[in-house]
């Protein structure tokens, strides 16, 4: 695949999954709020639901923004995979595929894209690439 096409595909993947994550993080922290999110996490039997609600909300909101920009893409991708694995296991497992029935399709796609970014990196249209290019530029 030509490198510009690869870079465009990675950019689109990063931006799309990043926007979805930002929306979900915003929902957990602001729209529903931390208290409601923690209440839901507590109803699942998760430990320290208040701390977990903030941690997951911040990961999704800030991590989503970082993916959009291509900042620390590999690290954020790994954290999102763990987040989505938890969402699958504690919320969506056993509810079928389709999201309208509580299924795992959204968390599966977000995890798959995050894994792909983990494997492929952010592409050249990213802050990661810009910083890497500056680090590897020969000094004069």
C-alpha positions in Angstrom: 0.0 0.0 0.0 1.4 3.4 -0.9 2.5 5.3 2.3 0.2 8.3 1.8 -2.8 5.9 1.5 -1.6 4.1 4.7 -1.2 7.4 6.5 -4.7 8.5 5.5 -6.2 5.2 6.7 -4.4 5.5 10.0 -5.5 9.2 10.4 -9.1 8.3 9.7 -9.0 5.4 12.1 -7.5 7.5 14.8 -9.9 10.4 14.4 -13.0 8.2 14.2 -12.2 6.1 17.2 -10.9 9.1 19.0 -14.2 11.1 18.5 -16.2 8.1 19.7 -14.0 7.8 22.8 -14.3 11.6 23.5 -18.1 11.3 23.3 -18.2 8.4 25.8 -15.7 10.0 28.2 -17.7 13.3 28.1 -20.8 11.3 28.8 -19.3 9.6 31.8 -17.7 12.7 33.3 -20.3 15.4 32.4 -23.6 14.3 30.8 -24.3 11.4 33.1 -21.7 12.6 35.6 -19.2 10.8 37.8 -21.8 10.0 40.4 -24.1 8.2 38.0 -21.2 6.5 36.3 -19.9 5.3 39.6 -23.3 4.1 40.6 -23.5 2.0 37.5 -20.0 0.6 38.0 -20.9 -0.1 41.6 -24.0 -2.0 40.5 -21.7 -4.2 38.5 -19.7 -5.0 41.6 -16.6 -3.2 40.5 -14.2 -2.1 43.2 -13.7 1.6 44.0 -16.4 2.7 41.5 -15.8 6.4 42.0 -12.1 6.1 41.2 -12.9 3.8 38.3 -15.5 6.2 36.9 -13.1 9.1 36.9 -10.2 6.9 35.5 -12.3 5.5 32.7 -13.9 8.8 31.9 -10.6 10.6 31.7 -9.0 7.8 29.7 -11.8 8.0 27.2 -12.0 11.8 27.0 -8.3 12.7 27.1 -7.2 9.5 25.4 -9.7 10.1 22.6 -8.3 13.6 22.1 -4.7 12.1 22.1 -5.7 9.6 19.5 -7.2 12.3 17.3 -3.9 14.2 17.5 -1.7 11.1 17.3 -0.1 11.7 20.7 1.3 8.6 22.6 -0.8 6.6 20.2 0.7 3.2 21.1 0.2 3.8 24.9 -3.3 5.1 24.5 -4.2 2.3 22.2 -3.0 -0.3 24.8 -5.0 1.4 27.5 -8.1 1.6 25.4 -7.8 -2.1 24.6 -7.8 -2.8 28.4 -10.8 -0.4 28.9 -12.8 -2.1 26.1 -11.9 -5.6 27.5 -13.3 -4.5 30.8 -16.4 -3.1 29.2 -16.9 -6.3 27.3 -16.4 -8.5 30.3 -18.4 -6.6 32.9 -21.2 -5.0 30.7 -21.7 -6.5 27.3 -20.7 -10.2 27.6 -23.6 -12.5 27.0 -25.8 -9.8 25.5 -25.2 -10.7 21.9 -23.5 -8.7 19.2 -25.8 -5.7 18.5 -25.3 -2.5 20.6 -29.1 -1.8 20.7 -29.5 -5.0 22.7 -26.6 -4.2 25.0 -24.2 -6.2 22.9 -20.5 -5.9 22.3 -20.2 -4.5 18.8 -19.1 -1.0 19.7 -16.5 -2.1 22.3 -15.3 -4.8 19.8 -14.8 -2.3 17.0 -13.1 0.3 19.3 -10.8 -2.5 20.7 -10.0 -3.8 17.2 -9.1 -0.3 15.9 -7.0 0.4 19.0 -5.2 -2.9 18.4 -4.5 -2.0 14.8 -3.1 1.4 15.9 -1.0 -0.4 18.5 0.4 -2.6 15.7 0.7 -0.1 12.9 1.5 3.1 14.8 -0.1 6.5 14.3 1.1 7.2 10.7 2.9 10.3 9.5 0.0 12.6 10.1 0.5 12.6 13.8 2.2 14.5 16.6 4.0 11.2 17.4 5.6 11.2 14.0 6.4 14.9 14.1 8.2 14.5 17.5 10.0 11.4 16.3 11.2 13.1 13.2 12.5 16.0 15.3 14.3 13.5 17.6 15.9 11.7 14.7 16.9 14.8 12.7 20.7 15.1 12.5 22.2 17.8 14.6 24.4 20.4 12.9 
